[in-house]
Amino acid sequence: MTKNTTIIFLGVLVAVLPALGFPTWMRTILFVAIGLGIAVLAYLSSVVYCSNCEKLIDEADRALDEQEEVDQNTTTI
């Protein structure tokens, strides 16, 4: 399962948990555990997204540097 699919599954589980007939103390523990799971998975998803963003920003910076070098070389000739 992907992270996003797992987050959706846990969200659906939170929605149906009150109707499953668990005792109050167990339902509270499950709500907390599922909530922490969703939070961790959401954080991990954003970390992957940010590392991809950093890679794209680095590539764009290199492309701009190369373009500036080409522009400088063409103006001096």
C-alpha positions as CSV (number, residue, x, y, z in Angstrom):
1,M,0.0,0.0,0.0
2,T,1.2,3.5,-0.7
3,K,1.3,6.2,2.0
4,N,-1.6,8.0,0.5
5,T,-3.7,4.9,0.3
6,T,-2.8,4.0,3.9
7,I,-3.9,7.5,5.1
8,I,-7.2,7.2,3.3
9,F,-7.8,3.7,4.8
10,L,-7.0,5.0,8.3
11,G,-9.3,7.9,7.8
12,V,-12.2,5.6,6.8
13,L,-11.3,3.5,9.9
14,V,-11.7,6.5,12.1
15,A,-15.1,7.3,10.5
16,V,-16.5,3.8,11.1
17,L,-14.8,3.1,14.5
18,P,-17.6,4.5,16.6
19,A,-20.1,2.1,14.9
20,L,-17.9,-1.0,15.6
21,G,-19.0,-1.5,19.2
22,F,-15.6,-1.2,21.0
23,P,-15.6,-0.2,24.6
24,T,-15.0,3.5,25.3
25,W,-11.4,3.0,26.6
26,M,-10.4,0.8,23.7
27,R,-12.0,3.2,21.2
28,T,-10.0,6.1,22.7
29,I,-6.8,4.2,22.4
30,L,-7.6,3.3,18.8
31,F,-8.4,6.9,17.9
32,V,-5.1,8.1,19.4
33,A,-3.1,5.4,17.6
34,I,-4.8,5.9,14.3
35,G,-4.4,9.7,14.6
36,L,-0.7,9.3,15.3
37,G,-0.3,7.0,12.4
38,I,-2.0,9.5,10.1
39,A,0.2,12.3,11.4
40,V,3.4,10.2,10.9
41,L,2.4,9.2,7.4
42,A,1.5,12.7,6.4
43,Y,4.8,14.0,7.7
44,L,6.7,11.3,5.8
45,S,4.8,12.1,2.7
46,S,5.8,15.8,3.0
47,V,9.4,14.9,3.6
48,V,9.6,13.0,0.3
49,Y,7.8,15.9,-1.4
50,C,10.3,18.4,0.0
51,S,13.3,16.3,-1.0
52,N,12.0,16.2,-4.5
53,C,11.5,20.0,-4.4
54,E,15.0,20.6,-3.3
55,K,16.3,18.4,-6.2
56,L,14.2,20.4,-8.6
57,I,15.4,23.7,-7.2
58,D,19.1,22.6,-7.4
59,E,18.6,21.5,-11.0
60,A,17.0,24.9,-11.8
61,D,19.8,26.8,-10.2
62,R,22.4,24.8,-12.2
63,A,20.5,25.5,-15.4
64,L,20.4,29.2,-14.6
65,D,24.1,29.2,-13.9
66,E,24.8,27.5,-17.2
67,Q,22.6,29.9,-19.0
68,E,24.4,32.9,-17.5
69,E,27.7,31.4,-18.6
70,V,26.4,31.0,-22.2
71,D,25.1,34.6,-22.1
72,Q,28.4,36.0,-20.9
73,N,30.3,34.1,-23.6
74,T,28.0,35.3,-26.4
75,T,28.2,38.9,-25.3
76,T,32.0,39.0,-25.2
77,I,32.4,37.6,-28.7
